[in-house]
Amino acid sequence: MSAKVLERFPAGSPRGSWPAEEYAARRRAEGEPATVVMDLKSDAFLVVVPHGDED
């Protein structure tokens, strides 16, 4: 099982700002199983959804 990246957000957001979490919450409210993960290599938060091999 792999994941599809919906959006990426820089990790340097102002203190108290969680744009990746807010974006993921909106996607979850629409029925998508969105999760936030950290990409250490690019220093960014990624909003991902599970992506099977059927495509």
mmCIF file of the N, C-alpha and C atoms, coordinates in Angstrom:
data_MODEL
# 
_entry.id   MODEL 
# 
loop_
_atom_site.group_PDB 
_atom_site.id 
_atom_site.type_symbol 
_atom_site.label_atom_id 
_atom_site.label_alt_id 
_atom_site.label_comp_id 
_atom_site.label_asym_id 
_atom_site.label_entity_id 
_atom_site.label_seq_id 
_atom_site.pdbx_PDB_ins_code 
_atom_site.Cartn_x 
_atom_site.Cartn_y 
_atom_site.Cartn_z 
_atom_site.occupancy 
_atom_site.B_iso_or_equiv 
_atom_site.pdbx_formal_charge 
_atom_site.auth_seq_id 
_atom_site.auth_comp_id 
_atom_site.auth_asym_id 
_atom_site.auth_atom_id 
_atom_site.pdbx_PDB_model_num 
ATOM 1   N N  . MET A 1 1  ? 0.860   -1.182 0.000   1.00 0.00 ? 1  MET A N  1 
ATOM 2   C CA . MET A 1 1  ? 0.000   0.000  0.000   1.00 0.00 ? 1  MET A CA 1 
ATOM 3   C C  . MET A 1 1  ? 0.898   1.234  0.000   1.00 0.00 ? 1  MET A C  1 
ATOM 4   N N  . SER A 1 2  ? 0.572   2.173  -0.851  1.00 0.00 ? 2  SER A N  1 
ATOM 5   C CA . SER A 1 2  ? 1.311   3.424  -0.901  1.00 0.00 ? 2  SER A CA 1 
ATOM 6   C C  . SER A 1 2  ? 0.372   4.575  -0.553  1.00 0.00 ? 2  SER A C  1 
ATOM 7   N N  . ALA A 1 3  ? 0.889   5.780  -0.586  1.00 0.00 ? 3  ALA A N  1 
ATOM 8   C CA . ALA A 1 3  ? 0.083   6.954  -0.241  1.00 0.00 ? 3  ALA A CA 1 
ATOM 9   C C  . ALA A 1 3  ? 0.169   7.983  -1.360  1.00 0.00 ? 3  ALA A C  1 
ATOM 10  N N  . LYS A 1 4  ? -0.922  8.698  -1.562  1.00 0.00 ? 4  LYS A N  1 
ATOM 11  C CA . LYS A 1 4  ? -0.984  9.778  -2.538  1.00 0.00 ? 4  LYS A CA 1 
ATOM 12  C C  . LYS A 1 4  ? -0.882  11.099 -1.778  1.00 0.00 ? 4  LYS A C  1 
ATOM 13  N N  . VAL A 1 5  ? 0.023   11.969 -2.196  1.00 0.00 ? 5  VAL A N  1 
ATOM 14  C CA . VAL A 1 5  ? 0.198   13.276 -1.551  1.00 0.00 ? 5  VAL A CA 1 
ATOM 15  C C  . VAL A 1 5  ? -0.844  14.242 -2.121  1.00 0.00 ? 5  VAL A C  1 
ATOM 16  N N  . LEU A 1 6  ? -1.668  14.784 -1.248  1.00 0.00 ? 6  LEU A N  1 
ATOM 17  C CA . LEU A 1 6  ? -2.671  15.759 -1.671  1.00 0.00 ? 6  LEU A CA 1 
ATOM 18  C C  . LEU A 1 6  ? -2.108  17.178 -1.662  1.00 0.00 ? 6  LEU A C  1 
ATOM 19  N N  . GLU A 1 7  ? -1.284  17.469 -0.670  1.00 0.00 ? 7  GLU A N  1 
ATOM 20  C CA . GLU A 1 7  ? -0.763  18.834 -0.498  1.00 0.00 ? 7  GLU A CA 1 
ATOM 21  C C  . GLU A 1 7  ? 0.488   18.780 0.352   1.00 0.00 ? 7  GLU A C  1 
ATOM 22  N N  . ARG A 1 8  ? 1.382   19.766 0.183   1.00 0.00 ? 8  ARG A N  1 
ATOM 23  C CA . ARG A 1 8  ? 2.567   19.862 1.045   1.00 0.00 ? 8  ARG A CA 1 
ATOM 24  C C  . ARG A 1 8  ? 2.645   21.277 1.620   1.00 0.00 ? 8  ARG A C  1 
ATOM 25  N N  . PHE A 1 9  ? 3.117   21.344 2.851   1.00 0.00 ? 9  PHE A N  1 
ATOM 26  C CA . PHE A 1 9  ? 3.211   22.610 3.573   1.00 0.00 ? 9  PHE A CA 1 
ATOM 27  C C  . PHE A 1 9  ? 4.606   22.731 4.186   1.00 0.00 ? 9  PHE A C  1 
ATOM 28  N N  . PRO A 1 10 ? 5.258   23.878 4.073   1.00 0.00 ? 10 PRO A N  1 
ATOM 29  C CA . PRO A 1 10 ? 6.579   24.034 4.694   1.00 0.00 ? 10 PRO A CA 1 
ATOM 30  C C  . PRO A 1 10 ? 6.483   23.883 6.203   1.00 0.00 ? 10 PRO A C  1 
ATOM 31  N N  . ALA A 1 11 ? 7.518   23.325 6.796   1.00 0.00 ? 11 ALA A N  1 
ATOM 32  C CA . ALA A 1 11 ? 7.523   23.091 8.240   1.00 0.00 ? 11 ALA A CA 1 
ATOM 33  C C  . ALA A 1 11 ? 7.719   24.380 9.034   1.00 0.00 ? 11 ALA A C  1 
ATOM 34  N N  . GLY A 1 12 ? 8.114   25.446 8.409   1.00 0.00 ? 12 GLY A N  1 
ATOM 35  C CA . GLY A 1 12 ? 8.405   26.692 9.117   1.00 0.00 ? 12 GLY A CA 1 
ATOM 36  C C  . GLY A 1 12 ? 7.216   27.606 9.326   1.00 0.00 ? 12 GLY A C  1 
ATOM 37  N N  . SER A 1 13 ? 6.046   27.078 9.542   1.00 0.00 ? 13 SER A N  1 
ATOM 38  C CA . SER A 1 13 ? 4.863   27.919 9.783   1.00 0.00 ? 13 SER A CA 1 
ATOM 39  C C  . SER A 1 13 ? 5.002   28.652 11.114  1.00 0.00 ? 13 SER A C  1 
ATOM 40  N N  . PRO A 1 14 ? 4.339   29.798 11.237  1.00 0.00 ? 14 PRO A N  1 
ATOM 41  C CA . PRO A 1 14 ? 4.404   30.542 12.509  1.00 0.00 ? 14 PRO A CA 1 
ATOM 42  C C  . PRO A 1 14 ? 3.898   29.692 13.676  1.00 0.00 ? 14 PRO A C  1 
ATOM 43  N N  . ARG A 1 15 ? 4.419   29.944 14.842  1.00 0.00 ? 15 ARG A N  1 
ATOM 44  C CA . ARG A 1 15 ? 4.014   29.214 16.042  1.00 0.00 ? 15 ARG A CA 1 
ATOM 45  C C  . ARG A 1 15 ? 2.499   29.308 16.233  1.00 0.00 ? 15 ARG A C  1 
ATOM 46  N N  . GLY A 1 16 ? 1.880   28.179 16.504  1.00 0.00 ? 16 GLY A N  1 
ATOM 47  C CA . GLY A 1 16 ? 0.433   28.141 16.705  1.00 0.00 ? 16 GLY A CA 1 
ATOM 48  C C  . GLY A 1 16 ? -0.354  27.962 15.418  1.00 0.00 ? 16 GLY A C  1 
ATOM 49  N N  . SER A 1 17 ? 0.340   27.935 14.280  1.00 0.00 ? 17 SER A N  1 
ATOM 50  C CA . SER A 1 17 ? -0.312  27.753 12.990  1.00 0.00 ? 17 SER A CA 1 
ATOM 51  C C  . SER A 1 17 ? -0.105  26.308 12.535  1.00 0.00 ? 17 SER A C  1 
ATOM 52  N N  . TRP A 1 18 ? -1.174  25.633 12.165  1.00 0.00 ? 18 TRP A N  1 
ATOM 53  C CA . TRP A 1 18 ? -1.113  24.236 11.755  1.00 0.00 ? 18 TRP A CA 1 
ATOM 54  C C  . TRP A 1 18 ? -1.820  24.050 10.422  1.00 0.00 ? 18 TRP A C  1 
ATOM 55  N N  . PRO A 1 19 ? -1.329  24.656 9.343   1.00 0.00 ? 19 PRO A N  1 
ATOM 56  C CA . PRO A 1 19 ? -2.060  24.592 8.068   1.00 0.00 ? 19 PRO A CA 1 
ATOM 57  C C  . PRO A 1 19 ? -2.234  23.178 7.522   1.00 0.00 ? 19 PRO A C  1 
ATOM 58  N N  . ALA A 1 20 ? -1.251  22.312 7.703   1.00 0.00 ? 20 ALA A N  1 
ATOM 59  C CA . ALA A 1 20 ? -1.386  20.937 7.207   1.00 0.00 ? 20 ALA A CA 1 
ATOM 60  C C  . ALA A 1 20 ? -2.485  20.198 7.957   1.00 0.00 ? 20 ALA A C  1 
ATOM 61  N N  . GLU A 1 21 ? -2.521  20.347 9.273   1.00 0.00 ? 21 GLU A N  1 
ATOM 62  C CA . GLU A 1 21 ? -3.564  19.696 10.077  1.00 0.00 ? 21 GLU A CA 1 
ATOM 63  C C  . GLU A 1 21 ? -4.944  20.237 9.724   1.00 0.00 ? 21 GLU A C  1 
ATOM 64  N N  . GLU A 1 22 ? -5.046  21.546 9.496   1.00 0.00 ? 22 GLU A N  1 
ATOM 65  C CA . GLU A 1 22 ? -6.324  22.149 9.140   1.00 0.00 ? 22 GLU A CA 1 
ATOM 66  C C  . GLU A 1 22 ? -6.797  21.648 7.771   1.00 0.00 ? 22 GLU A C  1 
ATOM 67  N N  . TYR A 1 23 ? -5.874  21.550 6.829   1.00 0.00 ? 23 TYR A N  1 
ATOM 68  C CA . TYR A 1 23 ? -6.210  21.036 5.493   1.00 0.00 ? 23 TYR A CA 1 
ATOM 69  C C  . TYR A 1 23 ? -6.670  19.581 5.587   1.00 0.00 ? 23 TYR A C  1 
ATOM 70  N N  . ALA A 1 24 ? -5.936  18.772 6.349   1.00 0.00 ? 24 ALA A N  1 
ATOM 71  C CA . ALA A 1 24 ? -6.307  17.362 6.514   1.00 0.00 ? 24 ALA A CA 1 
ATOM 72  C C  . ALA A 1 24 ? -7.679  17.233 7.171   1.00 0.00 ? 24 ALA A C  1 
ATOM 73  N N  . ALA A 1 25 ? -7.965  18.070 8.146   1.00 0.00 ? 25 ALA A N  1 
ATOM 74  C CA . ALA A 1 25 ? -9.264  18.027 8.821   1.00 0.00 ? 25 ALA A CA 1 
ATOM 75  C C  . ALA A 1 25 ? -10.397 18.330 7.834   1.00 0.00 ? 25 ALA A C  1 
ATOM 76  N N  . ARG A 1 26 ? -10.174 19.296 6.938   1.00 0.00 ? 26 ARG A N  1 
ATOM 77  C CA . ARG A 1 26 ? -11.201 19.606 5.928   1.00 0.00 ? 26 ARG A CA 1 
ATOM 78  C C  . ARG A 1 26 ? -11.404 18.415 4.990   1.00 0.00 ? 26 ARG A C  1 
ATOM 79  N N  . ARG A 1 27 ? -10.319 17.755 4.592   1.00 0.00 ? 27 ARG A N  1 
ATOM 80  C CA . ARG A 1 27 ? -10.440 16.574 3.722   1.00 0.00 ? 27 ARG A CA 1 
ATOM 81  C C  . ARG A 1 27 ? -11.176 15.452 4.440   1.00 0.00 ? 27 ARG A C  1 
ATOM 82  N N  . ARG A 1 28 ? -10.863 15.248 5.744   1.00 0.00 ? 28 ARG A N  1 
ATOM 83  C CA . ARG A 1 28 ? -11.562 14.208 6.504   1.00 0.00 ? 28 ARG A CA 1 
ATOM 84  C C  . ARG A 1 28 ? -13.047 14.529 6.617   1.00 0.00 ? 28 ARG A C  1 
ATOM 85  N N  . ALA A 1 29 ? -13.394 15.806 6.776   1.00 0.00 ? 29 ALA A N  1 
ATOM 86  C CA . ALA A 1 29 ? -14.802 16.208 6.853   1.00 0.00 ? 29 ALA A CA 1 
ATOM 87  C C  . ALA A 1 29 ? -15.533 15.895 5.546   1.00 0.00 ? 29 ALA A C  1 
ATOM 88  N N  . GLU A 1 30 ? -14.786 15.846 4.440   1.00 0.00 ? 30 GLU A N  1 
ATOM 89  C CA . GLU A 1 30 ? -15.363 15.516 3.133   1.00 0.00 ? 30 GLU A CA 1 
ATOM 90  C C  . GLU A 1 30 ? -15.334 14.013 2.854   1.00 0.00 ? 30 GLU A C  1 
ATOM 91  N N  . GLY A 1 31 ? -14.844 13.230 3.823   1.00 0.00 ? 31 GLY A N  1 
ATOM 92  C CA . GLY A 1 31 ? -14.865 11.778 3.679   1.00 0.00 ? 31 GLY A CA 1 
ATOM 93  C C  . GLY A 1 31 ? -13.560 11.137 3.244   1.00 0.00 ? 31 GLY A C  1 
ATOM 94  N N  . GLU A 1 32 ? -12.507 11.916 3.037   1.00 0.00 ? 32 GLU A N  1 
ATOM 95  C CA . GLU A 1 32 ? -11.211 11.341 2.660   1.00 0.00 ? 32 GLU A CA 1 
ATOM 96  C C  . GLU A 1 32 ? -10.408 11.016 3.917   1.00 0.00 ? 32 GLU A C  1 
ATOM 97  N N  . PRO A 1 33 ? -9.748  9.866  3.964   1.00 0.00 ? 33 PRO A N  1 
ATOM 98  C CA . PRO A 1 33 ? -8.964  9.489  5.145   1.00 0.00 ? 33 PRO A CA 1 
ATOM 99  C C  . PRO A 1 33 ? -7.583  10.163 5.157   1.00 0.00 ? 33 PRO A C  1 
ATOM 100 N N  . ALA A 1 34 ? -7.553  11.481 5.181   1.00 0.00 ? 34 ALA A N  1 
ATOM 101 C CA . ALA A 1 34 ? -6.304  12.237 5.095   1.00 0.00 ? 34 ALA A CA 1 
ATOM 102 C C  . ALA A 1 34 ? -5.525  12.197 6.409   1.00 0.00 ? 34 ALA A C  1 
ATOM 103 N N  . THR A 1 35 ? -4.205  12.099 6.270   1.00 0.00 ? 35 THR A N  1 
ATOM 104 C CA . THR A 1 35 ? -3.292  12.067 7.407   1.00 0.00 ? 35 THR A CA 1 
ATOM 105 C C  . THR A 1 35 ? -2.133  13.009 7.115   1.00 0.00 ? 35 THR A C  1 
ATOM 106 N N  . VAL A 1 36 ? -1.546  13.555 8.163   1.00 0.00 ? 36 VAL A N  1 
ATOM 107 C CA . VAL A 1 36 ? -0.377  14.420 8.011   1.00 0.00 ? 36 VAL A CA 1 
ATOM 108 C C  . VAL A 1 36 ? 0.873   13.636 8.404   1.00 0.00 ? 36 VAL A C  1 
ATOM 109 N N  . VAL A 1 37 ? 1.882   13.685 7.534   1.00 0.00 ? 37 VAL A N  1 
ATOM 110 C CA . VAL A 1 37 ? 3.171   13.060 7.815   1.00 0.00 ? 37 VAL A CA 1 
ATOM 111 C C  . VAL A 1 37 ? 4.264   14.092 7.570   1.00 0.00 ? 37 VAL A C  1 
ATOM 112 N N  . MET A 1 38 ? 5.408   13.879 8.202   1.00 0.00 ? 38 MET A N  1 
ATOM 113 C CA . MET A 1 38 ? 6.545   14.779 8.040   1.00 0.00 ? 38 MET A CA 1 
ATOM 114 C C  . MET A 1 38 ? 7.533   14.179 7.055   1.00 0.00 ? 38 MET A C  1 
ATOM 115 N N  . ASP A 1 39 ? 7.918   14.960 6.048   1.00 0.00 ? 39 ASP A N  1 
ATOM 116 C CA . ASP A 1 39 ? 8.972   14.551 5.123   1.00 0.00 ? 39 ASP A CA 1 
ATOM 117 C C  . ASP A 1 39 ? 10.244  15.263 5.578   1.00 0.00 ? 39 ASP A C  1 
ATOM 118 N N  . LEU A 1 40 ? 11.096  14.531 6.278   1.00 0.00 ? 40 LEU A N  1 
ATOM 119 C CA . LEU A 1 40 ? 12.313  15.124 6.843   1.00 0.00 ? 40 LEU A CA 1 
ATOM 120 C C  . LEU A 1 40 ? 13.264  15.621 5.768   1.00 0.00 ? 40 LEU A C  1 
ATOM 121 N N  . LYS A 1 41 ? 13.319  14.923 4.653   1.00 0.00 ? 41 LYS A N  1 
ATOM 122 C CA . LYS A 1 41 ? 14.236  15.303 3.586   1.00 0.00 ? 41 LYS A CA 1 
ATOM 123 C C  . LYS A 1 41 ? 13.930  16.695 3.030   1.00 0.00 ? 41 LYS A C  1 
ATOM 124 N N  . SER A 1 42 ? 12.648  16.994 2.838   1.00 0.00 ? 42 SER A N  1 
ATOM 125 C CA . SER A 1 42 ? 12.256  18.294 2.285   1.00 0.00 ? 42 SER A CA 1 
ATOM 126 C C  . SER A 1 42 ? 11.819  19.281 3.357   1.00 0.00 ? 42 SER A C  1 
ATOM 127 N N  . ASP A 1 43 ? 11.832  18.864 4.630   1.00 0.00 ? 43 ASP A N  1 
ATOM 128 C CA . ASP A 1 43 ? 11.405  19.705 5.747   1.00 0.00 ? 43 ASP A CA 1 
ATOM 129 C C  . ASP A 1 43 ? 10.005  20.265 5.499   1.00 0.00 ? 43 ASP A C  1 
ATOM 130 N N  . ALA A 1 44 ? 9.081   19.352 5.192   1.00 0.00 ? 44 ALA A N  1 
ATOM 131 C CA . ALA A 1 44 ? 7.707   19.748 4.898   1.00 0.00 ? 44 ALA A CA 1 
ATOM 132 C C  . ALA A 1 44 ? 6.738   18.740 5.492   1.00 0.00 ? 44 ALA A C  1 
ATOM 133 N N  . PHE A 1 45 ? 5.535   19.222 5.775   1.00 0.00 ? 45 PHE A N  1 
ATOM 134 C CA . PHE A 1 45 ? 4.448   18.353 6.194   1.00 0.00 ? 45 PHE A CA 1 
ATOM 135 C C  . PHE A 1 45 ? 3.649   17.995 4.950   1.00 0.00 ? 45 PHE A C  1 
ATOM 136 N N  . LEU A 1 46 ? 3.343   16.712 4.795   1.00 0.00 ? 46 LEU A N  1 
ATOM 137 C CA . LEU A 1 46 ? 2.571   16.231 3.655   1.00 0.00 ? 46 LEU A CA 1 
ATOM 138 C C  . LEU A 1 46 ? 1.212   15.740 4.132   1.00 0.00 ? 46 LEU A C  1 
ATOM 139 N N  . VAL A 1 47 ? 0.171   16.106 3.404   1.00 0.00 ? 47 VAL A N  1 
ATOM 140 C CA . VAL A 1 47 ? -1.158  15.564 3.662   1.00 0.00 ? 47 VAL A CA 1 
ATOM 141 C C  . VAL A 1 47 ? -1.338  14.438 2.657   1.00 0.00 ? 47 VAL A C  1 
ATOM 142 N N  . VAL A 1 48 ? -1.528  13.227 3.172   1.00 0.00 ? 48 VAL A N  1 
ATOM 143 C CA . VAL A 1 48 ? -1.596  12.040 2.317   1.00 0.00 ? 48 VAL A CA 1 
ATOM 144 C C  . VAL A 1 48 ? -2.876  11.259 2.565   1.00 0.00 ? 48 VAL A C  1 
ATOM 145 N N  . VAL A 1 49 ? -3.256  10.473 1.553   1.00 0.00 ? 49 VAL A N  1 
ATOM 146 C CA . VAL A 1 49 ? -4.354  9.515  1.672   1.00 0.00 ? 49 VAL A CA 1 
ATOM 147 C C  . VAL A 1 49 ? -3.831  8.174  1.166   1.00 0.00 ? 49 VAL A C  1 
ATOM 148 N N  . PRO A 1 50 ? -4.341  7.064  1.721   1.00 0.00 ? 50 PRO A N  1 
ATOM 149 C CA . PRO A 1 50 ? -3.917  5.746  1.235   1.00 0.00 ? 50 PRO A CA 1 
ATOM 150 C C  . PRO A 1 50 ? -4.221  5.631  -0.258  1.00 0.00 ? 50 PRO A C  1 
ATOM 151 N N  . HIS A 1 51 ? -3.291  5.000  -0.979  1.00 0.00 ? 51 HIS A N  1 
ATOM 152 C CA . HIS A 1 51 ? -3.432  4.850  -2.421  1.00 0.00 ? 51 HIS A CA 1 
ATOM 153 C C  . HIS A 1 51 ? -3.041  3.434  -2.786  1.00 0.00 ? 51 HIS A C  1 
ATOM 154 N N  . GLY A 1 52 ? -4.022  2.663  -3.226  1.00 0.00 ? 52 GLY A N  1 
ATOM 155 C CA . GLY A 1 52 ? -3.748  1.280  -3.619  1.00 0.00 ? 52 GLY A CA 1 
ATOM 156 C C  . GLY A 1 52 ? -3.091  1.208  -4.991  1.00 0.00 ? 52 GLY A C  1 
ATOM 157 N N  . ASP A 1 53 ? -2.855  0.006  -5.460  1.00 0.00 ? 53 ASP A N  1 
ATOM 158 C CA . ASP A 1 53 ? -2.214  -0.196 -6.748  1.00 0.00 ? 53 ASP A CA 1 
ATOM 159 C C  . ASP A 1 53 ? -3.216  -0.343 -7.889  1.00 0.00 ? 53 ASP A C  1 
ATOM 160 N N  . GLU A 1 54 ? -4.471  -0.024 -7.649  1.00 0.00 ? 54 GLU A N  1 
ATOM 161 C CA . GLU A 1 54 ? -5.485  -0.231 -8.680  1.00 0.00 ? 54 GLU A CA 1 
ATOM 162 C C  . GLU A 1 54 ? -5.430  0.791  -9.805  1.00 0.00 ? 54 GLU A C  1 
ATOM 163 N N  . ASP A 1 55 ? -4.737  1.925  -9.655  1.00 0.00 ? 55 ASP A N  1 
ATOM 164 C CA . ASP A 1 55 ? -4.679  2.961  -10.712 1.00 0.00 ? 55 ASP A CA 1 
ATOM 165 C C  . ASP A 1 55 ? -3.667  2.601  -11.757 1.00 0.00 ? 55 ASP A C  1 
# 
